[in-house]
Amino acid sequence: MKKNRFITGYSGLRALAVIGVILYHLDPNSFMGGYLGVPIFFVLSGYLVTDHMMNSYVQTGSYDNKHFYLSRIKRLYPQLITVLWLSAAYIFVFQRNLLAKLNQIVLANLLNVYNFWQIGNGQSYFERFASNESPFTNLWTMSIEGQFYIVWPIIIYLLVKLVRKKKNIFWILFGLSLASAIEMAVLYLLRFDINRIYYGTDTRFFSLGLGAVLALIWPIAQLNPHVRKKDTLILDIMGLVSFVIMMMLFFSKAMDPQRSFAYCGGMLLFTLDICILAGVIAHPGSHWNRILTNKLFDWIGSRSYGIYLYQFPVMIFFEDKVNIGDHPNAYHIIEIILILLITEITYRLIEKPMSKTSWSKTKAYFARIFDWDATDYAKKIQAFIAFLILIVGSAAIVVAPRVKAEDFNKSQLAERINQNTKKQKTDNAKLIKKLKKQKQKKEDKSKAIQEATKQATQHPVNKSYVKYGISQLDLQLAQKVQVTAIGDSVMAGSSSNLKQLMPKALIDAAVSRQLNVAFGLLDNYKSQGVLADNVLIGLGTNGPFSMDDLNKIMYAVGPRRKVFWVNVHVPTRDWQNSVNSLIKQGAKRYHNLIVIDWYSYSKNHPKWFYGDHTHPNLIGSKYYSALITKTIVKHSKF
């Protein structure tokens, strides 16, 4: 059978795909669509595999399925096994909090069902705060690819033998792909768990399927290299347009994978665009194959599989040992260097040799290793290191079933947040009802201080908080101050303490909240007439925001109200310093914006935080609440 020519430009496309994915994992807020590198891999797999199979059926009437399966095993499993056992060995020695369910994770990956395991175990692709975050999260794509490689030879065989006509095969595959994309949108609109949609083989099939459809209408062997200049120009323009669209979507906020557009047509649009670009690159009459061919792209593209596999373990293990928020750019550069270094070593020692190995070569290798007279010490040392990793990694997998997983939903922090959230709802409902009935009373601050001074000696309140840095006078004044507070999980974990100190506060705090949610909340409270003269904002933990966003907050609040903004202590995220810097700039721009400097107050007190180094524990919550309360009292409107 005549083989298809090797398309070097696909190495460039793979390089862009893996760069996009890494940038997304390093900084998902700046590279919002970087995760779209995955559909690029899916399209290329669907296209090249289907094209190869159909070409074989056209030329010979059959396809060597056995050879295909063996080649896939030799191509994929050596690196997959290596990353699993390397990570397991590291976990066993340095990070044992990740041992729980490790045996299940390894087995699920070896059986190519890890994406199903992730769905069944509620593993989030988007949550980056859990102290036990999995280093294997990105491997869901390998399972979908593995499932595709297992079933696709059978499906193509049945289609060729039973359906026969290429036109009918085209419509069947196109219909299945369209059904997959529609299912993704429907499940999102029905509010299914977003991770179920993101990880699902059924909801992600359309990228593989449309790649396969492309193979039916654009077979590589039948593409004519001798085309008119006019046709070359058309191909090049199509390639340019699709390339520009690809890059725009890589950076577009519209492609946020936690919002509707991505699932309701966005990923489908991107996949169709990549199909066009892949088709243009494949055509010998286009210049795009040459444009995307260079030594750098060739190097990254040829190692893209290893780069993809090792990126997440390196990030998770590295970021567990450093406070990446202190020097985000420098630490990200170190992470990239480590990823590339490990990839290059494993590519040379494992991926490349194993792709060319045979049973006879394997026997000869082990014979040399165990030949005590042989002087090939470098290979013996390599074999010893590999054996050590195998033993330690296997030990981790064996002991994993006896390690109890830490259930975040049952943790002390989660229970506090759940209890506080329930109390928030009842307290806020009562307070809103009360505020609607009466106008907000404004008191003379000097008279309030006089009265509070008297009460401080005669009827002290919340006496236990004095040791956390707040005076009895401030505690008395806090009983009178009216506040509307909007925050994320950090505030949610401390809302009961804040409410105890400021009983007239309306506190609306929720897990994973981003700044954009605040716009609607402020408008809602303002329309109800219950937006207090003192507004407390505790947002920025879950991602950065722009000065435009801050301006919108200040415009919504208005110049007559005081805004108290708690800056963030989130050393494990690279946006910590940029968020705090932006809040500080906002305070210089707006006279009514006061920064509550929680970061400086707490940064030298690691014992105030849970294991994620972000959420205050029971003691830290007292300091957090006391700092906020005394700052509000000092600058508040009564």
GINOR-V700323 format. One record per helix or strand of 3 or more residues. SS is the DSSP state (H for helix, E for strand). FROM is the first residue (numbers start at 1). LEN is the number of residues. If there is no record, write none. Layout:
SS|FROM|LEN, SS|FROM|LEN
This chain:
H|9|18, H|34|27, H|65|30, H|96|3, H|102|9, H|114|7, H|137|27, H|166|24, H|194|6, H|201|17, H|220|3, H|229|23, H|253|3, H|260|23, H|288|4, H|295|8, H|304|18, H|328|28, H|359|11, H|377|24, H|408|3, H|412|26, H|445|14, H|463|6, H|472|7, E|483|5, H|489|13, E|505|5, H|517|12, E|534|5, H|547|11, E|562|5, H|576|14, E|593|4, H|598|5, H|606|3, H|618|18
